[in-house]
Amino acid sequence: MPLRGAAMPFVNDIAGDLAWLTPAPIGYVEAGWSDIVADLLRDIGRAVAAYPTASVDVLDITERDGALRCDLVVHGVHDTAVDSAVEAAVEGARRRAASTCVRCGGPGHLRRDRAAWPTTRCDAHVGTRRSA
């Protein structure tokens, strides 16, 4: 079953791994962070896999001020180990994104774009516009 979220079409490629995910992520990340977000969703899935009643509402996954932002709520699990594992997965994804170009996935760091907005880019993508 395809997931909603045309801004992140790569999520449809891993839909079979995401039965616990309701609803599909909304938001926007550029192609350079697609592997990071896919890994994050898989890591969250592993954290809740042992709990058949678990579901995760991913409210938003996006870039904000040059950082990866993931807003989510875990339901159906009352185990601090699961909460800790989900939080660790999100924090790990944030750390990876902080050193990854949002455009190409290569090494990058926080910079200012032409409009002075913070963004994580490599040397080759400094000053380029967001991809469509």
PLY file of the C-alpha trace (Angstrom):
ply
format ascii 1.0
element vertex 132
property float x
property float y
property float z
element edge 131
property int vertex1
property int vertex2
end_header
0.00 0.00 0.00
1.58 3.31 -1.02
1.98 5.88 1.70
0.92 9.49 1.47
3.57 12.18 1.30
4.55 12.97 -2.26
7.26 15.27 -0.95
9.11 12.17 0.26
8.49 9.60 -2.50
11.29 7.35 -1.23
9.02 6.42 1.69
6.90 4.40 -0.75
10.00 2.26 -1.49
10.13 1.05 2.10
6.35 0.88 2.71
6.47 -2.87 3.38
8.73 -2.22 6.37
6.41 0.40 7.85
3.19 -1.38 8.80
3.34 0.31 12.22
3.39 3.80 10.70
0.09 5.69 10.81
-0.34 8.05 9.01
2.45 8.37 6.48
4.98 11.12 7.17
4.17 14.58 5.98
6.65 17.32 5.44
9.57 17.74 3.15
13.22 16.79 3.05
15.42 17.05 0.01
17.02 14.03 -1.67
20.28 14.27 0.29
18.53 13.32 3.51
16.29 10.58 2.07
18.55 7.75 3.30
18.70 9.31 6.75
14.91 9.51 7.00
14.45 5.99 5.59
16.93 4.65 8.17
15.18 6.61 10.92
11.81 5.10 10.02
13.31 1.60 9.94
15.00 2.17 13.32
11.72 3.32 14.84
10.03 0.26 13.35
12.61 -2.02 14.99
12.05 -0.27 18.33
8.30 -0.98 18.27
8.40 -4.34 16.43
8.00 -6.44 19.58
4.72 -4.71 20.44
1.82 -5.73 18.18
-0.39 -2.98 19.60
2.16 -0.27 18.87
1.70 2.43 16.31
3.58 5.61 15.65
2.03 8.84 14.44
4.70 10.71 12.51
3.32 14.22 12.54
6.07 15.86 10.54
9.52 15.20 9.14
11.16 18.26 7.65
14.19 20.52 7.58
13.91 23.52 9.83
16.71 26.03 10.33
19.17 23.62 8.73
18.33 20.75 11.07
16.25 17.60 10.68
13.02 17.85 12.61
10.87 14.83 13.41
7.67 15.18 15.41
6.07 11.88 16.38
3.93 10.15 19.01
4.22 6.48 20.01
0.93 4.75 20.94
0.12 1.37 22.43
3.41 0.89 24.26
4.06 1.64 27.92
7.73 0.78 28.04
10.44 3.35 28.70
12.93 1.22 26.75
10.85 1.75 23.60
10.60 5.47 24.24
14.36 5.63 24.77
15.06 3.64 21.60
12.79 5.91 19.52
14.38 9.03 21.00
17.86 7.62 20.29
16.87 6.89 16.68
15.62 10.45 16.18
18.71 11.95 17.79
20.99 9.77 15.67
19.21 10.92 12.52
19.54 14.55 13.60
23.28 14.11 14.15
23.72 12.46 10.73
21.72 15.21 9.03
23.80 17.93 10.73
26.84 16.78 8.75
25.09 15.75 5.52
24.27 18.00 2.55
20.52 18.19 2.21
20.86 18.38 -1.60
23.24 15.52 -2.45
23.88 13.50 0.72
27.60 14.28 0.74
29.52 15.75 3.68
28.15 19.15 4.63
27.68 21.55 7.50
25.39 24.34 8.62
25.61 27.42 6.40
23.46 30.34 5.30
21.83 30.26 1.87
21.47 33.30 -0.40
18.43 34.49 1.56
20.37 34.05 4.85
18.35 30.99 5.93
20.31 28.29 7.75
20.75 25.11 5.72
23.08 22.11 5.74
25.03 22.04 2.48
28.30 20.85 0.97
30.72 23.18 -0.81
29.21 22.33 -4.22
25.66 23.22 -3.16
26.25 26.44 -1.27
23.97 29.05 -2.81
21.88 26.60 -4.85
18.13 26.67 -4.67
15.95 23.98 -3.15
15.22 21.20 -5.61
11.67 20.82 -6.88
0 1
1 2
2 3
3 4
4 5
5 6
6 7
7 8
8 9
9 10
10 11
11 12
12 13
13 14
14 15
15 16
16 17
17 18
18 19
19 20
20 21
21 22
22 23
23 24
24 25
25 26
26 27
27 28
28 29
29 30
30 31
31 32
32 33
33 34
34 35
35 36
36 37
37 38
38 39
39 40
40 41
41 42
42 43
43 44
44 45
45 46
46 47
47 48
48 49
49 50
50 51
51 52
52 53
53 54
54 55
55 56
56 57
57 58
58 59
59 60
60 61
61 62
62 63
63 64
64 65
65 66
66 67
67 68
68 69
69 70
70 71
71 72
72 73
73 74
74 75
75 76
76 77
77 78
78 79
79 80
80 81
81 82
82 83
83 84
84 85
85 86
86 87
87 88
88 89
89 90
90 91
91 92
92 93
93 94
94 95
95 96
96 97
97 98
98 99
99 100
100 101
101 102
102 103
103 104
104 105
105 106
106 107
107 108
108 109
109 110
110 111
111 112
112 113
113 114
114 115
115 116
116 117
117 118
118 119
119 120
120 121
121 122
122 123
123 124
124 125
125 126
126 127
127 128
128 129
129 130
130 131
